[in-house]
Amino acid sequence: MNRNIFILILFVLFSRFVLSQCGTYTNTLVTYYASNNGQRGTMFDVTATNTATVNCFSANLYAGTTGYYEIYYKPGTYQGSESNAAAWTLVGSAAGVTSLGNNVGTPLPIAVNITIPAGQTYAFYITNDFGAGVSYTDGISATNPLGNDANLSITGGVGKSYPFGLTFTYREFNGEINYTPGIPLPISLVSFFATPLDNSVRLNWETNSEINNDYFTLERLEAGKDWITIGTIDGAGTTDSPQFYEFIDRPKTIGTNYYRLSQTDLDGQKEYFEIISVEQKPVITDKLTAHPNPASDKCVLSGSRDELKSISVFDLLGRNLTDQVSLHQYDNGIEIDFSNVDIPLAIIRTESASVLVKISK
């Protein structure tokens, strides 16, 4: 065999192996790929021996097609509900899904994140609306085992015309489940921090993913002993996309304030995160001036020599950018060069004062 052709075959096989994984999870349960039939969609049952969370699916899709796919689920078996759309809940959909080929697992870019309690069965329905479809294998019974491991087992199933139309028995799902044993945390918190502003504190947090997240609650420690609620912000429900949140607090006291963040699920379960603190100093603007303001690339900071002994530059997210700006001492003050930073506003802090500079490049 020609060496270049051999390398190309290895590359294709490796690419299919990588792409067949719909995510990086602890466990993957795979059925066999031996299709001899197909339809718009297929239903099947998944039973949990131990509690597990189904994260996503790969499926055997019609070769040479690109289509729009949907995933539905319901607690309990699909049997008896094959044509009852009201019994099913739409998990999500994805357009432009291109098959990787016949008898190859094609990842479905739909975050499922459904937790199946130990000892219970949930049904899933993977379907395409038009122009593509799901390949499967003719089966012999509704309880025929398709695959199992220590946590999950797959049985069934049936083929379906779109969306809850004709039922074809029995048809066996060709594909794989990526899942995480146990119950995942409702949200993946990336950061939670506070930034002191003039007479207020800006609270920011970011999440990587959220599952059934109803809302966030922000609390401040009052008088050093009681947590009081200062605000709530709606969550994003269920998503695997980064989310960014912001809240402005106006504490009554100057000095160090403590904050904590909690998250509440749609079912009322609550989770608390770490406590953070921020020191808010009184702003004495007559001690410090910046000109021009707005500035283009540079401004001059004026104040007493003692006041200008220590200078720090922050953005509105509280990130310290002092090392990224240039400081030059002059007789009438200190010139700050913002050429190397791309921010709309900068907070300049000295010993006991601060000033907000708008940057218009």
Secondary structure in CASP SS format (residue, H / E / C, confidence):
PFRMAT SS
TARGET T0000
AUTHOR 0000-0000-0000
METHOD secondary structure of the structure
MODEL  1
M C 1.00
N C 1.00
R H 1.00
N H 1.00
I H 1.00
F H 1.00
I H 1.00
L H 1.00
I H 1.00
L H 1.00
F H 1.00
V H 1.00
L H 1.00
F H 1.00
S H 1.00
R H 1.00
F H 1.00
V H 1.00
L H 1.00
S C 1.00
Q C 1.00
C C 1.00
G C 1.00
T C 1.00
Y C 1.00
T C 1.00
N E 1.00
T E 1.00
L E 1.00
V E 1.00
T C 1.00
Y C 1.00
Y C 1.00
A C 1.00
S C 1.00
N C 1.00
N E 1.00
G E 1.00
Q E 1.00
R C 1.00
G E 1.00
T E 1.00
M E 1.00
F E 1.00
D E 1.00
V E 1.00
T E 1.00
A E 1.00
T C 1.00
N C 1.00
T C 1.00
A E 1.00
T E 1.00
V E 1.00
N E 1.00
C E 1.00
F E 1.00
S E 1.00
A E 1.00
N E 1.00
L E 1.00
Y C 1.00
A C 1.00
G C 1.00
T C 1.00
T E 1.00
G E 1.00
Y E 1.00
Y E 1.00
E E 1.00
I E 1.00
Y E 1.00
Y E 1.00
K E 1.00
P E 1.00
G E 1.00
T C 1.00
Y C 1.00
Q C 1.00
G C 1.00
S C 1.00
E C 1.00
S C 1.00
N C 1.00
A H 1.00
A H 1.00
A H 1.00
W C 1.00
T E 1.00
L E 1.00
V E 1.00
G E 1.00
S E 1.00
A E 1.00
A E 1.00
G E 1.00
V E 1.00
T E 1.00
S C 1.00
L C 1.00
G C 1.00
N C 1.00
N C 1.00
V C 1.00
G E 1.00
T E 1.00
P E 1.00
L C 1.00
P C 1.00
I C 1.00
A C 1.00
V C 1.00
N C 1.00
I E 1.00
T E 1.00
I E 1.00
P C 1.00
A C 1.00
G C 1.00
Q C 1.00
T E 1.00
Y E 1.00
A E 1.00
F E 1.00
Y E 1.00
I E 1.00
T E 1.00
N E 1.00
D C 1.00
F C 1.00
G C 1.00
A C 1.00
G C 1.00
V E 1.00
S E 1.00
Y E 1.00
T E 1.00
D E 1.00
G C 1.00
I C 1.00
S C 1.00
A C 1.00
T C 1.00
N C 1.00
P E 1.00
L E 1.00
G E 1.00
N E 1.00
D C 1.00
A C 1.00
N C 1.00
L E 1.00
S E 1.00
I E 1.00
T E 1.00
G E 1.00
G E 1.00
V E 1.00
G E 1.00
K E 1.00
S C 1.00
Y C 1.00
P C 1.00
F C 1.00
G C 1.00
L C 1.00
T E 1.00
F E 1.00
T E 1.00
Y C 1.00
R E 1.00
E E 1.00
F E 1.00
N C 1.00
G E 1.00
E E 1.00
I E 1.00
N E 1.00
Y E 1.00
T E 1.00
P E 1.00
G C 1.00
I C 1.00
P C 1.00
L C 1.00
P C 1.00
I E 1.00
S E 1.00
L E 1.00
V E 1.00
S E 1.00
F E 1.00
F E 1.00
A E 1.00
T E 1.00
P E 1.00
L E 1.00
D C 1.00
N C 1.00
S E 1.00
V E 1.00
R E 1.00
L E 1.00
N E 1.00
W E 1.00
E E 1.00
T E 1.00
N E 1.00
S E 1.00
E E 1.00
I E 1.00
N E 1.00
N E 1.00
D E 1.00
Y E 1.00
F E 1.00
T E 1.00
L E 1.00
E E 1.00
R E 1.00
L E 1.00
E E 1.00
A C 1.00
G C 1.00
K C 1.00
D E 1.00
W E 1.00
I E 1.00
T E 1.00
I E 1.00
G E 1.00
T E 1.00
I E 1.00
D E 1.00
G E 1.00
A E 1.00
G E 1.00
T E 1.00
T E 1.00
D C 1.00
S C 1.00
P C 1.00
Q E 1.00
F E 1.00
Y E 1.00
E E 1.00
F E 1.00
I E 1.00
D E 1.00
R C 1.00
P C 1.00
K C 1.00
T C 1.00
I C 1.00
G E 1.00
T E 1.00
N E 1.00
Y E 1.00
Y E 1.00
R E 1.00
L E 1.00
S E 1.00
Q E 1.00
T E 1.00
D E 1.00
L C 1.00
D C 1.00
G C 1.00
Q C 1.00
K E 1.00
E E 1.00
Y E 1.00
F E 1.00
E E 1.00
I E 1.00
I E 1.00
S E 1.00
V E 1.00
E E 1.00
Q E 1.00
K C 1.00
P C 1.00
V C 1.00
I C 1.00
T H 1.00
D H 1.00
K H 1.00
L E 1.00
T E 1.00
A E 1.00
H E 1.00
P C 1.00
N C 1.00
P C 1.00
A E 1.00
S C 1.00
D C 1.00
K E 1.00
C E 1.00
V E 1.00
L E 1.00
S E 1.00
G E 1.00
S C 1.00
R C 1.00
D C 1.00
E H 1.00
L H 1.00
K H 1.00
S C 1.00
I C 1.00
S E 1.00
V E 1.00
F E 1.00
D C 1.00
L C 1.00
L C 1.00
G C 1.00
R C 1.00
N E 1.00
L C 1.00
T H 1.00
D H 1.00
Q H 1.00
V C 1.00
S E 1.00
L E 1.00
H E 1.00
Q E 1.00
Y E 1.00
D C 1.00
N C 1.00
G E 1.00
I E 1.00
E E 1.00
I E 1.00
D E 1.00
F C 1.00
S C 1.00
N C 1.00
V C 1.00
D C 1.00
I C 1.00
P C 1.00
L E 1.00
A E 1.00
I E 1.00
I E 1.00
R E 1.00
T C 1.00
E C 1.00
S C 1.00
A C 1.00
S E 1.00
V E 1.00
L E 1.00
V E 1.00
K E 1.00
I E 1.00
S C 1.00
K C 1.00
END
